Amino acid sequence: MSQGPITKGLRKGLTSYGDKDFSLFLRKVFIKAAGYSDDALDRPIVGITNTYSDFNPCHGNVPDLIEAVKRGVMLAGGLPMVFPTISIHESFAHPTSMFLRNLMAMDTEEMLRAQPMDSIVLIGGCDKTVPAQLMGAISVDLPTIFLPVGPMVVGHHQGEVLGACTDCRRLWGSYRGGQIDAAEIEAVSNRLAPSVGTCMVMGTASTMACISEALGFTLPLGATIPAPHAERRRIAEASGKRAAEMAVSGGPRPSELMTPASLRNAQVVLQAIGGSTNGIVHLAAMAGRAGLELNLDDFNQIGRNTPVLIDLKPSGDDYMEHFHHAGGLPRLMRELTDLLDLSAPTVAGGTLADVVGGAEEVRGQTAIRPRSNPLKAEGGMAVLHGNLAPRGAVIKQAAASVKLMQHEGRAVVFESVEDMTNRVDDPDLDVTADDVLVLRNAGPKGAPGMPEAGYLPIPKKLARLGVKDMVRISDARMSGTAFGTIVLHITPESADGGPLALVRNGDRIRLDVPARSIDMLVDEAELQRRREAAPPPPAIPARGYAKLYMETVLQADGGCDFDFLVPPKPPNSD
């Protein structure tokens, strides 16, 4: 049966006054106050999100990108309309940016629904912005292009190339350990982030930009072009032009891009780039919005079959600009063709096969390794299970110490982030380099907001002895820029009744990454006694977003989305 003509432009989503003609008349009255002509108002409308904020230096180039996108839209005959959404930055958001990710997703979704637009260009980059915007767009299913802000260029200090924030953590560790003084760490702070843009290592922002391109939401090379480069403005213009074409054609829509095939492609890329552990949480949330499930067992198997091929910090040596100049994601995917479904569509208008076929061959580059010489034989991440993590935990094995991948040690337990902060540097702390540092009550509900506190600092008395790494486990997250043998996202979290709450100081914990296991060596009878004596769950806040969050947030294996934002599974889907 015919659905009738599709409503576009200003006639789309009219405000309800009980008279459609009056609604359109009133809309034109007010928009003409901004000086628009009837010719402009008859064009297809491309919405452009403005996520700029003085609190978000990663998005410092957004005003320039908006102008370039608008130019592209107008070159293609469309009408660009810029509108703001909230902006969240990893270093400025309290209690965490993860706490606010779903709020940004809701803001993005509702503004896409509320305002008349035929397609959308999402501009973002900082860690939680990318998944938040794409989660909202997937739920609305409006033709969408994602434009990353791009990574920073590298910094320099004493003849050494620096990258935020892998070298932030490394040099801060040197400062804590007494290897560099206060004057030098202050000098370093002026050089670690030399331009606008996201972290120039394979942290969460770079990871999510690569995932967006792998899924087909971003034009080829869009993930890697450095933020200050003119090429970043040119791809912004191209994104605007393509979005105007999509406004007319009506696609591809997110439902055509986020499919089981593209979800698997994104997981292959996530493993091959040695991506951030945050990527698996965000990808699970994005998939959930499309009614798909990211199966952790499948992800594990993909990791066993997919080598790490990108030689970038924290797993390797290079930076995002080197990845870009080596040919970017299209060139990487050419190395992975046997693992990818190249029939998947992209916003460029063709398929992944077209993108891979157009990849540049850069002579002498070393940032993208061939399959015959991988950086790591297996993928960047491994999913662990055991009596400590019944529904899974994640380790970034590509950035871990080989000697600690199979390790048994004594638990040193911190009850919370605050407890860890107060005690980790206490000279009387009973801890050795062979122990396992345990942090709990730092998950989605326990913190709340699942902070990036999983990178537990090496106790100062051990750091001064030269200890660089220890096994550390928690229900928290960790920045993708960090290095270490660190087990994260233990699910269920301790505040949600997970077994991490039962660990006591002195318990033996066994990590076996090759076997994909994490266990505490305590008999079941003793664990049952501890369960019966466990404290009640944390209280639910009385009002506001915090109440909504605590009542509805899912665990890490569900992407930490809100339960009411995930479409129900169809009958007999299991």
N, C-alpha and C positions, 0 to 999 in steps of 0.2 A: 504493500500500500504506500502511496506517495506521502512523504512527510511535508510536502510543500516547500516553498522557497526558504533558503537559509538566511536568517537575519544577520546583517553585518553592519559595521560602522556605528554611527551614532544611534541607529535604531535598535541596537543590541542591548538587551537587559534594561529596558526603560523603567525608570522609577515609577512606583505604583501610586497613581492619583485617581484611578478609575476612568481615565480618558487617555488612551495611547497617543492620540494626536496632540493633545495638550502637553503630555509628558515630553514628546519630541520637541514641540515648540519651546517649552520652558528650558530644556537642555540647550537648545541653540541660542536662546536669548542670553544665557549666562556665559556660554563659551565664546560668544561673539564679543563679550566684554574684554576678552584677551586679544582681540584684533583679528580673529580668524575670518576668512572669506567663505562663502558658500562652496567655492571650488575645493578649498582645503577640507571642508567638513564633509564633502561627498566621497572622500578617499577612504580606502581601507585603513583601519587604525592599528598601529603597532605600539603596544605598551612597552615602556622601558623602565625597569626598576632602578631607583636611585638609593643605593645603600651607603652613600657617603656619610661620614660622621667625623667630627674632630677627635672622637675617641677611637677612631679606626684608621691608623696610619697605613695598614695593609691596603685600604681602599682609597688611598690618596690620589690616585689617577682616575677615579671614577668620573669626575666632572669632564675630563678630556675625553674619556671613552664615550660618555653620553653624547657629546657633540659629534663624535665620529659615527656613532650608531644612527643618530638623527640624520646625518648627511646621507648615509647609505639608504635609509628608509625613503627619503625624499627623492634620491636619484632613481629609485624604483617605483616612484609614483604613490607612495604611501604617506600617511599622516602620523608622525611620531608624537607620542604623548608620554611624558616622563612623570612618574609618580614615586613618592617615597615609601619605603617600608622601614621597619626597625633595622638597626645595624648592630651586630655583635662582634666583639673582638676578643680573642682568647685571653689576652693579658689584662683586659680592663673589665671584664664581666664578673660580677659577684652574684652568687658564690662561684659559679663557673659558667662558661659559655654553653656547655652542654645542657645546663639547667634551662637555658633560654632558647635552645635550638627549636623545640617544638612550638614555642610561642612565635618565633619568626616564621616557621612553616605555616602556622595558622594565619598570621598576618598576611603573608604572601598569597595563600589560597583565597582568603576572603576578599582581598583587593582585586585579585584576578576575576573573581566572580562578580564583584559589585560594580566594576567599571567597564564601560564598553571598549573592548579591544578584540581584534581578530587574530592576533598573534602576539607573542611576548618575547622580548629579549631580557633575560635575567643577567644582571651584572653582579658578580660577587667573587669571593676568593678566600677570605679568612675562614679558618678551620670549619666552623659549624654553619657558615653561610651557604656553602654549596649544597650540602644535603638538605638544609632547611628550605631553600628555594626550590630545589627539584622535587622534594616531597610535596610541597604545595602545588607545583605545576602538574605533577603526575595525578594528583587528586582531581584537579580541574579538567585536565585533558584538553587544554588549549594548545595549538601549535606553538612550540617553545624552542628557542635557542638559548643555550647558556654560554655567556661570555666571561671567562675568568679574567681577573685583573692582572694576572701574571706574576711570576716570581721576581724578587729583588735581584739586582746584580750583586756580585760578591764584594766582600770587604777585604781589607789588608791590614796586617799588624806585624811589625818587625820582620818583614819579608815573608810572612805566612799568609796564605789565602784563608779567609774566614767566612763562615756561613751561619746565619741565624737559623735554628737555634741549637744545632748540634754543638757548635763551638761555644755557644753561651754556656751550655751545661759542662762541657769539658773544661773550659777555662775557669768557670766558677768552682768546679771540683778542685782544680789546681790552687785556687785562692783559699778554699777551705782547708786544703792539705798543707798550706804554708809554702807552696812552690813559687807563687807570685804574690806581690804585695798590693796594698790598697791603691797606690798610685797607678800601678799597671792595670788593675782590673777596671779602674775608672777610665783609663785611656781606651781599653778594649770596648767599654760600653759605648763609646762614641764611634766605633768602627764596625761593629757587628751587623748593623742594619743600615747600609749606606744609601738606600733609596726606598721609595714607596714600593709596595708590592708585598707578596707573601714570602714566607721563608724559602730560601733558595736551595734548600736540601729536600730530600724526599720525606718531608713531614706530612702532616694531615692535609694541609692546603694543596700541596703539589699532588698528593695521592688522589684527592677528590677531583682535582682538575683532570688528571689522567683518566679516572673512572668515567667522568662525564664525557670525555672524548671517546673512550672505548665503547660507551653505551650508544653513541651517536648523537648526543645532545649538543656537542661543540664542533665547530668547523675544524678540519684537519690543521694540526700544529697549534691549535688554540690553547692547549694545556701548558705549553712550554715557552712561548715567546716572552722574554723578559719585560717586566712592567714598563720601564722607561723607554723602550725601543719604539721607533716609528712604526715598525711592523705590527706592534700591538694595536696602534690606532688604525692601521689598514685592515686588520682582521675585525676590528670593531665596525668599521664601515661595511665590510663584506657581510658581517652578521646582520646589520640593519637592512641591507639590500635583500639578503636571503629571507629575513623575517617578513619583509613586505610581500615577497613572492608567495610565502607560505600563508600570509593573510588572505590572499586571493584564492590559492589552491585548496586551502583548508587542511594542509598536512605537510609533512607527517606529524601526527599527534604523539604525545608521550606514550599512549597505549600501543602505538605501532613501534616505538623504540624500546620501551622497557618490556622485554619478552623473555621467556626462558632461555632462548639462544643468546640474547645480548647480556643477560645476567651472568651466564656462564663465561662469555667473553670478558666481562668486567672482572670476574674472579681470576681468570688466567692472567690478565694484565696486572691486577693487584699483586699477585704472587711474583710475577716476572720483574716488577719494578722494585721489589723489596719494600712495598708500601707500608704506610702507617697501620698499626693495629686498630686505630679508630675507623679505618676504612671499612672493616668488616661490620662494625656496628651500624655505620651510616648506610652502607649498601643494603644491609638487612632491612633497615627502615624504609629506604626508597623502594625496595622490592615489595615490601608489605603494602605500600600504598597502591601498588598495581595488582594486589591480590596474589602475589608470588611469595614463595618461601625460600630463603637462603638456607640450604641444608648444610650444616657444619661438617657432616661426614663427607659430603661431596666436595666441599671446600678443601678438606684435608687431602682427599685423593688428587684433586687438581694440583695442590701444592707438591705432592710427591712426584708428579709428572712434569711440573713446570719449573725450569731453573730460573734463578735470578740472573738477569742479563744486563741490568743497569748498574754501572759502577759509580753510584752516587752515595754521598754521606746520608745517613749514618752507617750504611752497610758497606760502602766503598769509599772512593776518594774524590769524585767530581761533584759538580753542582748543576742546577737546572739549566743554566745557560749553556753548559757543555752538552747536556742532553739535547737541547734544542738545536745547537749548531751541528750535532751529529745526525740530525734528521728527525728528531722528535718521535712522538708516538707512532706515526705511520711507519717509520723505519724499524722501530722495535717490533711492531706487529708483523712485519715481513719475516722476522725470525721465528714467529710463532704461528705461521699460517696453518700448520697441521693441527694446532690446538684450538683454533678459532673457527667460528661459523661466519664465513665471509659473505654470506647472503644477507646478513643483518643490515637493515637500512640505516641511513644517517641523515641529519638535517641538511647535509650538502646536496642531497637530492638523489644520490645513488646508493651504493652499498659499501660495506667495509672492503670488499674486493677492489672497488675503485680507489679507495683511500690508500690501501696497501700498494696497489699498482702504480700509484703516483708518488710513492716514497722516494726521496732523494738518496742517492748513493754517495756518501761523503768519504772521500779518500783519506785514509790515515786516522780516522776518528777512533777513539778508544772508549768513549762513554757507553756505547751500546755494544755489548759483547756478542760474538757469534755463538750459536748453540754448541759449537765444538770447543769453546773456551768460556764457560759460564763463570760468573763471579761466585755463585753458589750452585751446587748440583740440584738442590731442591728449592722450592718457593720460599718467599720471605717469611711466611707465617705458618705455624702449626697449631692445630686445635688439640687440646689435651682433655682427657676425661679421667675420672677416678673418684674415690670417695670424698675428695675435697671439692670436686667440680662435676657433680652428676650431670649437669646440662652443658658443660664445657667451660674451658678457659683458653686463652690465647697467649702465645709467645711469639715474639718477632725473632725467630731463630737466626735470621740473616744478620742481626745486630747483637748477637749474644756471644759469650765466650765459649769456645769449643770445649774447653776442659770442664765446664760446668753443665754441659747438656745432659749428663747423667751424674746426679749428685744426691747424696743423702746427708742431711744435717739436722741440727737441733733448732727448733723453732724459738725465735725471739719475737714476742707478740706485742704489737701496738694496738690499742683499742680504737684509736681514731687518728685522724690527721693531726689534731691538736696534741694528742698524747705523743705521737711520733715527734712532732716539732719540739715538745718540751723535753724529751728524754733521749733522742737519738745521739746527741753529742755529750751526754753526761759521761764524764770520765769513769764513773762507777758502773756504767751499764755492763751487764754480764754478756759479752758478745765476742766472738772470734770470727775470723774470715771464713771459716767452714760452716758457720751457722746460716740459717734461712730466716731472713727478715720477713715478718708477716704483718700486714696492715689490713685491718677490717673496719667495717662501718664506713666505707668510702665508696659504696656503690651508688646506683641511681637513687635509692631512697635513703640510704644510711648517711650520706654526706650533708644534704642531698646534692644531686647533680653530677655524681660520678666524676669527681675532679681528676685532673692529670697528676695525681699524687702517687701513682704506681711506681714512678721513678724515685723510690726511697733513696735518700742520700746515704752514701757510705758513712758509718759513724766516724766522727772526726778523729778519734784516737786510732782507728784503722787506716783512714786516709793518710794520716801522717806517717804511717808505716809503709805507705806505697800501695795499699790495696786499691785496685781500680774497679773491681766487680765482685758482686756476691749474688747468690740466688735471692730474689725478692718476689714475694707473691702478695696479691691483693685482689679485692673486688673493684678497684679503681681503674682508671684509664691511664695512659701514658702518652706523652707527646710523641708523634712519629719521628721527631728529630733526635730522640734519645737513643743511647747505646746501653746495652746491659742484658744480663740473663734475668729477665723480668717476666713473671707470669701474671696476666691481667684478666679482668672481666670474669672472675670466678663466679659462676652462676649455678644456683641462685646466690645472691649476695647474702652477707651475714645478717643484714637488717631485715631480710625477707625469709629468714628461717634456714639459710644455707649452712652447710657444715663448717664453713670458715669460722663461724661463731663459736665452734666447739674446740678449736685449737687452744692448747695451753702451752705456756713456756716450758721448754724441755722436751715436748713431743718430737719424735723423729718424723721428718718429712722427706719423701723420696720423689725426685723429679727425674723422669726418663723421657726426654724429648723424642729419641728415635722410636720408642714404644708408644709415644703420644699419651703419657700417663702422668698424673700428679696425685699423690696419696699421702695421707698421714697414717703412720704405722701405729694405730691405736685400735684395740679390739672393739667389736661392736657393742659388747655389754657396757664397756666404759663410756662409749659414745652415747648410748641410750641414757645412762645416768646423767650425763652432761646436758642432754636435750631436755630432760625433765626439770633441770635447774636453770634453764636458759631464761634471760630477762625478757620482758614483753617487747613487742616491736615498738619503734619510735612513734610518738604521738603525731596525729594528723594536724597540721596547722588549721586555725579557725576560719581563715578567709583567704580570698584572692587566688592569684595564680599558684601560689605555693600549695594551697589546698587541692586545687585541680591536679597539679602535678603529682602530689603524693598519693592521691586516690586512684590515678589512672595510668601512671607510667609503667611500661613493660620492662622486663629484665633485658640484659644485654643481648641474649639470643633472639629477642624480638625487636632489636634495634633501638630499644629505649623510647619508642614512640608511645603516644597515648592510645590506650586500648580502643577508645571510641572513634579514632581516626583511621583505623585499619579496617578495610572492608571485610565482611565475614566470608569465611571460606564457603564455596559452594557445597551442596550435599554430596557425600561420598567422595570428597576430595582427598581423604587420607588413604 
